[in-house]
Amino acid sequence: MSHFEFDFNEDGSISAIHKDGKPYEGGISLESPNSIARTYFEIAIRELAAMKAENDPDYDGGENRRRGLQAFLMSLVGTEAFLNVYFHVAGLQTGSEKVVDLATNDKTIEHKLAHLPNLLWGAPLNGSKKLCGKVRELYNLRSNLVHPKYAPSSLYMQGMVIAGVFDNQQKLFEDREFCREALRWCLLIVARIGVRGSPTDSRFVEFWTGISDTNDTLSAALGVPPDDL
């Protein structure tokens, strides 16, 4: 871990910067670790808020699709960033090399979700198996989006044949509620980890995502028990 020190002038301005005991040229910009995941989640909620319901007079399917895709993808990126950063920090704080190793390797997100809580706290999250299954479902959809497989079809109508058309899964993301539910599942992962790691912190989800939800509000919105799945 790098260590920075500042030397100051009499007027309080910085005269020199040292990194690990050596003079450091140039400026530095350091942020709290939560800012990484929080940025992605804030993009997701911003895009979701701009989507329209289908019965809205200003509804535009193409615009909804673009915003919905952003909301969905940023929800998943935020979830993965949260798991990696939260458990990396926790592993360093507790001196657990196994937690740090798993948090920083390239295992799948559901593998990390299944094993990191057990490594850190000695037990998996409540409802871990179902939560991991839901994560895999969302990530399979993400994989289909970023690695599309073109399966052409032909359409015959009124004596005319249209060839080369296909079933585009992107149309799912024109549905605001579909995108909202995906975000809620991602936030629930953050909330369940907060319940285990910081049970008295009612603003855990907000701190890591910028969204003022809790395990109770998310569980209620998804129709699942707050202590299981």
C-alpha positions, -999 to 999 in steps of 0.1 A, spaced: 0 0 0 14 34 -10 19 61 16 18 98 8 30 127 29 27 164 23 51 192 32 34 226 37 44 262 33 37 288 60 5 299 42 -8 263 43 -2 255 7 16 222 -2 53 226 -10 62 190 -17 47 155 -19 64 123 -9 54 88 -19 68 60 2 95 83 15 106 96 -19 98 129 -36 68 127 -59 63 149 -89 28 158 -101 -5 159 -84 -25 131 -68 -62 124 -66 -73 99 -39 -109 88 -32 -127 66 -8 -130 29 -21 -168 31 -21 -167 57 -49 -159 29 -75 -191 9 -71 -211 40 -62 -204 57 -96 -218 27 -115 -249 24 -94 -256 62 -97 -254 58 -135 -279 29 -133 -304 48 -111 -301 79 -133 -308 60 -165 -337 41 -148 -352 74 -136 -352 87 -172 -371 57 -186 -409 60 -193 -437 36 -186 -453 22 -217 -486 41 -211 -467 74 -208 -475 97 -238 -438 104 -241 -429 68 -242 -402 60 -268 -392 23 -271 -359 30 -286 -350 56 -260 -361 33 -232 -340 5 -247 -309 26 -247 -314 38 -211 -325 4 -199 -294 -13 -213 -272 13 -195 -291 8 -163 -289 -30 -165 -252 -32 -174 -242 -6 -148 -261 -25 -121 -241 -56 -128 -208 -37 -131 -215 -20 -98 -223 -53 -81 -191 -69 -92 -170 -38 -83 -187 -37 -49 -178 -74 -41 -142 -70 -52 -136 -37 -34 -156 -44 -2 -140 -78 4 -105 -66 -6 -108 -39 20 -122 -63 46 -95 -89 39 -68 -63 44 -84 -51 77 -87 -86 91 -54 -98 78 -71 -126 57 -49 -134 27 -75 -159 14 -102 -132 13 -79 -108 -5 -68 -135 -30 -104 -144 -39 -116 -108 -40 -88 -99 -65 -88 -129 -88 -109 -136 -118 -134 -161 -104 -171 -156 -114 -192 -133 -94 -214 -161 -81 -183 -180 -70 -172 -149 -50 -206 -143 -36 -209 -179 -25 -174 -181 -9 -162 -147 3 -188 -143 31 -179 -178 43 -142 -170 43 -146 -137 61 -174 -145 86 -174 -183 88 -208 -188 72 -225 -180 39 -252 -153 35 -287 -164 42 -303 -176 10 -269 -177 -6 -277 -205 -31 -308 -187 -45 -290 -154 -45 -262 -169 -65 -286 -185 -89 -303 -151 -95 -269 -135 -101 -260 -162 -127 -293 -156 -144 -286 -119 -147 -250 -125 -159 -261 -150 -185 -283 -123 -199 -254 -98 -198 -232 -123 -216 -259 -127 -243 -259 -89 -247 -222 -84 -250 -215 -116 -269 -245 -118 -292 -251 -148 -314 -268 -140 -347 -295 -165 -354 -312 -153 -386 -349 -159 -394 -372 -152 -423 -406 -136 -421 -433 -143 -447 -464 -120 -449 -487 -110 -477 -467 -127 -504 -434 -110 -493 -404 -126 -477 -381 -107 -454 -349 -126 -447 -321 -121 -422 -342 -107 -394 -336 -120 -358 -349 -120 -323 -330 -92 -305 -329 -96 -267 -323 -59 -263 -360 -53 -266 -363 -66 -230 -348 -34 -218 -376 -12 -231 -395 -24 -200 -387 -1 -171 -400 -25 -145 -377 -53 -158 -347 -30 -155 -358 -18 -120 -361 -54 -107 -326 -63 -120 -312 -33 -102 -330 -43 -70 -315 -77 -71 -281 -62 -74 -288 -38 -45 -301 -67 -24 -266 -84 -27 -251 -52 -13 -278 -50 15 -274 -87 25 -236 -82 29 -243 -51 49 -266 -70 72 -238 -95 79 -208 -71 80 -223 -39 94 -257 -49 110 -262 -15 128 -254 6 97 -288 16 83 -270 36 55 -247 8 43 -264 5 9 -265 43 4 -228 45 13 -218 20 -13 -243 28 -40 -257 63 -35 -292 48 -33 -311 51 0 -325 15 2 -321 -11 29 -324 -49 32 -360 -45 44 -371 -21 16 -355 -42 -11 -367 -75 2 -403 -61 4 -400 -47 -32 -388 -81 -45 -413 -101 -24 -387 -121 -5 -382 -126 33 -357 -101 47 -337 -129 64 -337 -155 36 -347 -161 -1 
